[in-house]
Structures are given as C-alpha cells and as structure tokens.
Amino acid sequence: MREVNVSEITSNIKEMCIEANHYLSPDMKKVFQEAVESEKSSLGKQVLDQLNENLDIAAADMIPICQDTGMAVVFINVGQDVHLVGGDITDAINEGVRQGYVEGYLRKSVVSDPIIRENTKDNTPAVIHYGIVPGDKVEITVAPKGFGSENMSRVFMLKPADGIEGVKEAILTAVKDAGPNACPPMVVGVGVGGTFEQCALLAKKALTRNLEEESPIEYVRELEAEMLEKINALGIGPGGLGGTKTALAVNVETYPTHIAGLPVGINICCHVNRHAHRVI
C-alpha cells in the first residue's frame, strides 16, 4: 500500500490549472499548426495566423490563452493500492483549483448557485470525476472548460434503429447549430452509448484524449475521420468567418448501452481545448 498525501494532489492541481491556461498542449499545438498551413481560405488563414500569434504572446508573456479561463473540470483516477492521507481528497482538489486561479491571476467565473449567481471569487468548486483503478498511482487530468463552447453541448437520445447514420447526423447537427459560437476551429468530443449522463461524460473525456492517439476500434476511427472531413466541408471556418478548418479533430468514445437506446453526447471545445495531465 502506497501512501500519498493529499497536499501533493493540491500542489499538482494548482500548477496544472496555471499550465493549462497558459500553454497549448503538445498534441493541440501540432494539429493547430497543421491547420495554419493547410487552411485554403485567405480570410480563414488570416484568422488562424492571429490566433497563433495570440498563443505565442500568451506563452511568452505568461498571460492566459483565452480570457475565459473556464470552470475547472478534474478527472482523477486513484489506484486501489493508494492510501490517501492528510485530509479529504475533494477539499484538496478544490484547494488546488483555488490556489491556481487566485495565485495565477486567472479569471474567476464560478457562481455558488445557478440562480442566485454570487461569484465564489476563487473559481471553486471544480467539477470532479473520480475513478478507482488498479495500481498505486494517482492520475490527474485538469481541463478548464470555457462556456462559449460548453453552451453548445448537446445530448441526443436516439433510437437503436437510427444506427451510425443517426450518430453522424447528430454530430453534424450539433456543429451546425454551434456555428461561430464555439470559437472554431473546434475540437469535437463525442460519447456514444451508456445512459443519458454517461454519454455526456464520455464526450467530455473524449476532449482530453491525446489527439495523436487513435481509437482501438476500427469503425470509431473511420467515424472520426469521416466526421472531421464533413465538418470541415461545412464552411464555418476559423472564427466562423468561412474556410476549410472548422474542426481540428473529432474524438469519439463508446460504452455499452441498453437494447432500447442509443444515447449520443456532443461536447464541443474551442481552438485551445485546454488540458493538462500528470501521474503522481
């Protein structure tokens, strides 16, 4: 049994909140640069060049890559051979978010009640998803989620007879409806299967999957490629001003489901698609 003090989780999450809000992840940097080079529209290319310049300035001057520094979404997988000591893990995670957003001078966007809407002034609480996994490590992903793109999320409760063509239509419908509001070029996370809430969680997790990692499922790989091509043929383009790069990637995750259903969740993220990943 390996002991991990929750203070270590706090310090890592603090650093990850700051890191994710200031630097594009390597996989995102790669696909973004490819988009800059391959965009066919002159106006679209101009928009991408401006976004690229913004990313360079943010990294050099240590300022956020987007003014909306998001609501902190934390995925944490704790090995079953880990004994957490030193306090409550939920408190430790939220303390890490608090320190990261306060000490990192990041915008605080969280309100304590969805109707009363009083700002918590430290961007807590985070949205936390726990997992218990084999081993003695703690794996953490921090994904600050801005709400321009989050508000474009959709869940479709399809019929089994709708099949994969229904899934394709749902994805294209969500992207068309989002238009420029999701700050394209976007990354599209898709969850297929499970239940109403599970497909949405799958879609959120899909956004954090390294874009260089292929799905092990053949039809999923084919679906991702087809959807990326069709989305980029919509003509929405960078900034919604037209072009051939509406999306940088489409990531699809699947899960078993009930014989009577075909839930599909679509979670769209803007061109920065922030996420940081660490293993303790």
C-alpha positions, 0 to 999 in steps of 0.5 A, a space after each residue: 500500500 502506497 501512501 500519498 498525501 493529499 497536499 501533493 494532489 493540491 500542489 499538482 492541481 494548482 500548477 496544472 490549472 496555471 499550465 493549462 491556461 497558459 500553454 497549448 498542449 503538445 498534441 493541440 499545438 501540432 494539429 493547430 499548426 497543421 491547420 495554419 498551413 493547410 487552411 485554403 481560405 485567405 480570410 480563414 488563414 488570416 484568422 488562424 495566423 492571429 490566433 497563433 500569434 495570440 498563443 505565442 504572446 500568451 506563452 511568452 508573456 505568461 498571460 492566459 490563452 483565452 480570457 475565459 479561463 473556464 470552470 475547472 473540470 478534474 478527472 482523477 483516477 486513484 489506484 486501489 493500492 493508494 492510501 490517501 492521507 492528510 485530509 479529504 481528497 475533494 477539499 484538496 482538489 478544490 484547494 488546488 483549483 483555488 490556489 491556481 486561479 487566485 495565485 495565477 491571476 486567472 479569471 474567476 467565473 464560478 457562481 455558488 448557485 445557478 440562480 442566485 449567481 454570487 461569484 465564489 471569487 476563487 473559481 471553486 468548486 471544480 467539477 470532479 470525476 473520480 475513478 478507482 483503478 488498479 495500481 498505486 498511482 494517482 492520475 490527474 487530468 485538469 481541463 478548464 472548460 470555457 462556456 462559449 463552447 460548453 453552451 453548445 453541448 448537446 445530448 441526443 437520445 436516439 433510437 437503436 434503429 437510427 444506427 451510425 447514420 443517426 450518430 453522424 447526423 447528430 454530430 453534424 447537427 450539433 456543429 451546425 447549430 454551434 456555428 461561430 459560437 464555439 470559437 472554431 476551429 473546434 475540437 469535437 468530443 463525442 460519447 456514444 452509448 451508456 445512459 443519458 449522463 454517461 454519454 455526456 461524460 464520455 464526450 467530455 473525456 473524449 476532449 482530453 484524449 491525446 489527439 495523436 492517439 487513435 481509437 482501438 476500434 476500427 469503425 470509431 476511427 473511420 467515424 472520426 475521420 469521416 466526421 472531421 472531413 464533413 465538418 470541415 466541408 461545412 464552411 464555418 471556418 476559423 472564427 466562423 468567418 468561412 474556410 476549410 478548418 472548422 474542426 481540428 479533430 473529432 474524438 469519439 468514445 463508446 460504452 455499452 448501452 441498453 437494447 432500447 437506446 442509443 444515447 449520443 453526447 456532443 461536447 464541443 471545445 474551442 481552438 485551445 481545448 485546454 488540458 493538462 495531465 500528470 501521474 503522481 
